[in-house]
Amino acid sequence: MNFFDHVKIYIKAGDGGNGAIAFHREKYVSHGGPVGGDGGNGGNIVFRVDKGTNTLLAYRYKHKFVAQNGGNGTGEKFHGATADDLVLTVPEGTLIKDAATGKVIHDMSENGGADFIACKGGRGGWGNKHFATATRQTPMFAKNGTRGEEREVELELKMIADVGLIGYPSVGKSSLLARISAARPKIADYHFTTLSPNLGVVSVGEGAGFVAADIPGLIDGAADGAGLGHDFLRHVDRCRLLLHVVDISCFEGRDPVEDVKNINSELEKYSPELAKRPQIIIANKVDSLDEELVDVKAFEQFVDDNEWEMIYVSAVTGEGIQDMIWRVSERLKMLPPITVYESEEEGEVVTVKDDKDITIRRENDTFYVEGEWIYNVMGRINFDDYESLNYFQRVLADAGVFKMLEERGCCDGHTVSIYDFEFDYVK
């Protein structure tokens, strides 16, 4: 099957570049001063709509995407290079969801499919030129860049179509789409000819029109995974109007009343809201109808009892096609616009936390201390500079790290390791 509409991927924005520690060196200039340049910003992870695709096949084999890091600053106030954004293209209508919670982060049909930054790149660190003061004229420390955001997301495609053609296999949905639009889906006289949704633009004159989607044949149990319906029911979610196609000729001995009941039952199981979507019954293959063999009156009564419209058409001869297009167009004018899913996440998406969470792990007489905020603080420290090292010690003390170490049994002579920076603990 060449259709691919659901995938889980890992994305990470680039880290910011580190600020530089440098001093101006020039003949006859004895105190040139600090000139360490700033680091560049890391690249963002950006999702962009590609209107030329209708599948997520590009993500079938590659599931990890990492943007470039920002360049490090250098001497003479040279700024590190800002990394390019990593742009990931998706079809219009793709939902970006958090893989852990399943909540919608962004709908790529929102705002006309504008670019969306899913992970922001880290900020570049300051060079030592920023830390010079009247009393500290030769700062021996700079600031590291911050880490870029990262997360695991699910991409789920829900096609953008005004109208969805639904019904059992071989009732003529693909033939109808080919008749009313320029789409050329595969058509054959066996079930499940269509293995992926097909889109077609239907013109109603003077530049107006609508988009129709041929949804692969549903069968009994589709909502539970039978046939192809389980994979493609999600593509009906956005459709404002459903064209329920039935084979009125009963060529295969099917009962159109039972067919409509069964398909609507599958819609109800999948989504009660979807089952309430407006429907027009399209009685196809009227050119082959033999009213002596088919109880047309009983079917028409069933349609009337459910307050549906019905149109007799033939995808082969074109009978009723123009009337169907006009009536669908008029009905769409009275319906609300295509559904856009709102973000279910509260506030701004942020994955790099700057809280005071601390993890302390003991292995024999060595205590390993970790925490995102500690990592960011260490980026500002020059461990070869006495003043900078004292500042780091005060930060740890104020955050209660030393107290937590002692509560876990850390004593004089034990080793403390903080991201590969080790020292002997002295109370």
C-alpha positions in Angstrom: 0.0 0.0 0.0 1.6 3.3 -1.0 -0.5 5.5 1.3 1.1 6.6 4.6 -0.9 8.9 6.9 0.3 8.4 10.4 3.9 8.4 11.8 5.8 9.1 15.0 9.1 11.1 14.8 11.7 12.7 17.1 12.5 16.3 16.5 15.2 18.5 18.1 16.1 22.1 17.5 19.8 23.1 17.4 21.7 24.2 20.5 22.9 27.7 20.8 26.6 28.3 20.2 28.9 29.2 23.1 30.2 32.6 23.8 34.0 33.1 23.5 36.6 34.2 26.1 39.0 36.4 24.2 41.1 39.5 24.7 42.2 42.1 22.2 45.9 41.6 21.2 47.6 44.4 19.4 51.1 45.8 19.4 51.7 48.7 21.7 48.2 48.1 23.3 48.9 46.6 26.8 45.2 46.3 28.0 43.1 45.5 25.0 40.1 44.4 26.9 37.6 41.5 26.4 36.4 40.9 22.8 34.8 37.5 23.1 32.0 37.2 20.5 28.5 35.8 21.1 27.4 32.3 20.0 24.8 32.0 17.2 21.3 30.8 17.7 20.5 27.1 17.0 18.2 26.2 14.1 14.4 25.8 14.6 12.3 22.8 13.6 9.7 24.3 11.2 6.8 22.4 9.7 5.6 23.7 6.2 2.7 22.7 4.1 3.5 21.1 0.7 0.3 21.4 -1.4 1.7 19.0 -3.9 1.6 15.9 -1.6 -1.1 14.0 0.1 0.9 11.4 2.1 3.5 11.3 4.9 5.6 8.8 2.9 8.7 11.0 3.3 8.7 10.0 7.0 8.3 6.3 6.5 11.9 5.3 7.0 13.5 8.4 8.7 12.1 9.2 12.1 14.8 11.5 13.7 15.3 15.1 12.7 17.9 17.3 14.3 18.6 21.0 13.3 22.1 22.4 13.2 23.7 24.0 16.2 24.6 27.7 16.3 28.3 28.5 15.7 30.5 29.4 18.6 31.7 33.0 19.0 35.3 33.9 18.4 37.7 36.7 19.2 37.5 40.3 18.1 33.7 40.3 18.8 33.0 37.9 15.9 29.5 36.5 16.3 29.0 32.8 15.7 26.8 31.8 12.8 23.1 31.4 13.3 22.1 28.0 12.1 19.5 27.5 9.4 16.1 26.2 10.3 15.3 22.6 9.5 12.1 22.7 7.4 9.9 19.5 7.4 7.2 19.5 4.7 3.8 17.8 5.3 0.5 17.7 3.4 -2.1 20.3 4.2 -4.4 19.0 6.9 -1.6 17.2 9.0 -2.1 17.3 12.7 1.0 17.6 14.9 0.4 15.8 18.2 2.4 15.2 21.3 3.4 11.5 21.2 3.2 11.1 25.0 -0.2 12.7 25.6 -1.9 12.5 22.2 -2.9 16.2 22.5 -3.0 18.3 19.4 -0.1 20.7 19.2 -0.9 22.3 15.9 -3.2 21.8 12.9 -1.3 22.5 9.6 -4.4 23.8 8.0 -4.7 26.7 10.5 -4.0 30.2 9.1 -4.0 28.9 5.6 -1.2 26.4 6.4 1.3 28.9 7.6 4.7 27.7 8.8 4.8 26.4 12.4 7.8 26.3 14.7 7.5 23.1 16.6 10.8 23.3 18.4 12.8 26.5 19.0 16.5 26.6 18.7 18.7 27.4 21.6 19.9 31.0 22.2 23.6 31.8 21.6 25.7 32.4 24.7 27.3 35.8 25.4 31.0 36.3 25.0 33.1 37.7 27.8 32.8 41.3 26.3 29.3 41.4 28.0 30.7 40.8 31.5 33.2 43.6 31.7 32.5 46.1 34.4 34.4 49.0 36.1 35.6 46.6 38.8 35.9 43.5 36.6 37.8 44.5 33.5 39.2 41.1 32.5 36.3 38.6 32.8 37.6 35.1 32.4 34.2 33.6 31.7 31.5 33.6 29.0 28.1 32.0 28.6 27.3 28.8 26.9 24.4 28.6 24.5 21.1 27.0 25.7 19.9 23.7 24.5 17.4 23.6 21.7 13.9 22.2 22.4 13.2 18.6 21.6 10.2 16.3 21.7 8.6 13.3 20.1 5.6 14.0 18.0 3.0 12.1 16.0 2.0 13.3 12.5 -1.5 12.4 11.5 -3.0 13.4 8.2 -6.6 14.4 8.0 -7.3 15.4 4.4 -8.7 18.8 3.6 -11.9 18.1 1.6 -15.4 19.8 1.5 -17.1 16.6 0.4 -16.4 12.9 1.2 -17.7 10.1 -1.0 -18.4 7.1 1.2 -19.9 3.7 0.6 -19.2 0.0 0.1 -16.5 -1.1 -2.3 -17.5 -1.1 -6.0 -20.5 1.2 -5.7 -18.8 3.7 -8.1 -17.2 6.3 -5.9 -14.0 6.5 -7.9 -15.9 6.6 -11.2 -18.0 9.5 -9.8 -14.8 11.4 -8.7 -13.3 10.9 -12.2 -16.6 12.1 -13.8 -16.9 15.4 -11.8 -13.2 16.3 -11.5 -9.8 16.0 -13.2 -8.8 13.3 -10.7 -7.9 9.9 -12.3 -8.3 7.3 -9.6 -7.8 3.6 -10.4 -11.1 2.1 -11.6 -11.7 -1.7 -12.0 -14.5 -4.2 -11.5 -13.2 -5.7 -8.2 -13.3 -4.7 -4.6 -10.8 -2.4 -2.9 -9.5 -1.0 -6.2 -8.8 2.2 -4.3 -6.1 1.8 -1.7 -5.7 5.5 -0.7 -8.0 8.5 -0.6 -8.1 10.5 -3.8 -8.8 14.2 -4.0 -10.5 16.1 -6.9 -11.4 19.7 -7.4 -14.9 20.1 -8.7 -15.6 23.3 -10.7 -19.0 25.0 -10.6 -18.1 27.9 -12.9 -16.8 31.4 -12.5 -13.8 30.3 -10.4 -16.0 28.6 -7.7 -15.8 25.0 -6.7 -15.2 22.5 -4.0 -12.8 19.6 -3.1 -14.1 16.1 -3.0 -12.4 13.1 -1.6 -13.0 9.5 -2.6 -12.7 7.5 0.6 -11.6 3.8 0.1 -14.5 1.4 0.5 -15.8 0.8 4.0 -17.2 -2.6 5.1 -18.8 -4.0 8.2 -16.5 -3.7 11.1 -14.5 -0.8 9.6 -14.5 1.2 12.8 -12.9 -1.8 14.5 -10.2 -2.2 11.9 -11.8 -4.4 9.3 -11.0 -3.7 5.6 -9.5 -0.4 4.8 -12.0 1.8 6.6 -10.1 1.9 9.9 -7.1 3.5 8.2 -9.1 6.1 6.3 -12.1 7.0 8.4 -10.0 9.8 9.8 -10.0 11.5 6.4 -13.8 12.0 6.6 -13.4 14.0 9.8 -13.0 17.3 8.1 -15.6 16.8 5.4 -18.5 19.2 5.7 -20.9 17.1 3.6 -21.0 13.3 2.9 -22.1 11.9 -0.4 -23.3 8.4 0.5 -22.9 6.4 -2.7 -25.0 3.2 -3.2 -25.4 0.8 -6.1 -29.1 1.3 -6.9 -28.9 -1.4 -9.6 -28.2 -4.0 -7.0 -25.9 -5.7 -9.5 -24.1 -7.7 -6.8 -27.3 -8.6 -5.1 -26.8 -6.1 -2.3 -29.7 -4.3 -0.5 -29.1 -0.5 -0.7 -31.2 0.0 2.5 -29.0 -2.3 4.5 -25.8 -0.8 2.9 -26.7 2.7 4.1 -27.6 1.4 7.6 -24.4 -0.5 7.9 -22.1 2.3 6.7 -23.8 4.8 9.0 -23.4 2.4 11.9 -19.7 2.2 11.3 -19.5 6.1 11.2 -21.4 6.1 14.5 -18.9 3.7 16.1 -16.0 5.7 14.9 -17.4 9.1 15.8 -20.9 10.0 16.9 -20.3 13.6 15.7 -19.3 12.3 12.3 -22.4 10.3 12.0 -24.5 13.5 12.4 -22.7 15.1 9.4 -25.1 16.1 6.6 -25.5 13.4 3.9 -26.9 13.2 0.4 -27.7 9.8 -0.9 -26.2 9.2 -4.3 -28.0 6.4 -6.1 -25.4 5.5 -8.7 -25.6 3.1 -11.7 -29.2 4.3 -12.5 -28.4 3.4 -16.1 -28.4 -0.3 -15.1 -31.5 -0.1 -12.9 -34.3 -2.7 -13.4 -37.2 -1.6 -11.3 -38.8 -5.0 -11.7 -35.9 -6.5 -9.7 -35.3 -3.6 -7.3 -37.8 -2.2 -4.9 -37.0 1.5 -5.6 -40.1 2.7 -3.7 -39.0 1.0 -0.5 -35.6 2.6 -0.8 -37.0 6.1 -1.5 -39.3 5.7 1.5 -36.3 4.8 3.7 -34.5 7.9 2.5 -37.5 10.1 3.2 -38.0 8.7 6.7 -34.4 9.8 7.5 -34.9 13.2 5.9 -32.1 12.8 3.5 -31.9 14.1 -0.1 -31.4 11.6 -2.9 -30.1 12.1 -6.4 -30.1 9.4 -9.1 -26.9 9.5 -11.2 -24.8 7.4 -13.5 -21.1 7.9 -13.5 -21.0 6.0 -16.8 -23.5 8.0 -18.9 -23.4 11.3 -16.9 -27.1 11.2 -16.1 -27.8 13.5 -13.1 -24.2 14.5 -12.6 -24.7 18.2 -13.2 -27.7 18.3 -11.0 -25.6 16.6 -8.2 -22.8 19.1 -8.6 -25.2 22.1 -8.4 -27.0 20.7 -5.3 -23.8 19.9 -3.5 -22.5 23.4 -4.2 -25.7 25.0 -2.9 -25.7 22.8 0.2 -22.1 23.7 1.0 -22.9 27.4 1.1 -25.2 26.8 4.1 -22.6 24.7 6.0 -19.9 25.9 8.4 -16.3 26.0 7.1 -13.9 23.0 7.3 -12.9 22.0 10.8 -9.6 23.3 12.1 -8.4 21.6 15.3 -7.3 23.9 18.0 -4.2 23.3 20.1 -4.9 21.3 23.2 -1.7 22.3 24.9 -1.8 25.0 27.6 0.4 28.0 26.9 3.5 28.0 24.8 5.2 24.7 23.9 8.4 24.5 25.9 10.4 21.3 26.5 13.6 22.7 27.9 12.7 23.4 31.5 14.5 25.9 33.8 13.1 24.8 37.1 15.1 23.7 40.1 14.6 20.0 39.7 17.7 18.1 40.9 18.5 14.4 40.6 21.2 13.0 42.9 22.4 9.4 42.3 24.9 7.6 44.5 27.4 5.0 43.3 29.7 3.9 46.2 31.4 7.1 47.4 30.6 9.1 44.3 27.5 11.4 44.1 26.2 12.3 40.6 24.2 15.5 40.5 22.0 16.4 37.4 19.5 19.1 36.6 18.7 21.0 33.4 19.2 24.4 35.2 22.6 23.3 36.6 23.7 22.4 33.1 22.7 25.9 31.8 24.5 27.6 34.7 27.7 25.6 34.1 27.7 27.0 30.6 28.5 30.4 32.1 31.3 29.1 34.3 35.0 29.2 33.6 36.3 26.6 36.0 39.9 27.9 35.6 38.8 31.3 37.0 38.7 31.6 40.8 35.9 34.3 40.7 33.8 32.3 38.4 34.2 29.2 40.4 33.1 31.0 43.6 30.0 32.2 41.8 29.1 28.6 40.9 29.6 27.5 44.5 27.2 30.2 45.7 24.6 29.1 43.2 24.7 25.5 44.4 24.5 26.6 48.0 21.6 28.9 47.4 19.7 26.1 45.5 20.2 23.7 48.5 22.3 21.3 46.5 24.9 20.9 49.3 22.1 20.3 51.9 20.6 17.6 49.7 23.9 15.9 49.3 24.5 15.8 53.0 20.9 14.4 53.5 21.9 11.5 51.2 25.0 10.8 53.2 27.7 12.8 51.4 30.6 13.5 53.7 34.1 15.0 53.6 36.2 13.1 51.1 33.4 11.9 48.9 33.4 12.7 45.3 30.7 14.9 43.7 30.3 14.7 39.9 28.2 17.4 38.1 28.2 16.7 34.3 31.9 15.6 34.3 33.0 18.3 36.7 34.3 16.5 39.7 35.5 17.7 43.1 36.1 16.3 46.6 33.3 17.3 49.0 34.5 19.4 52.0 31.9 20.5 54.5 
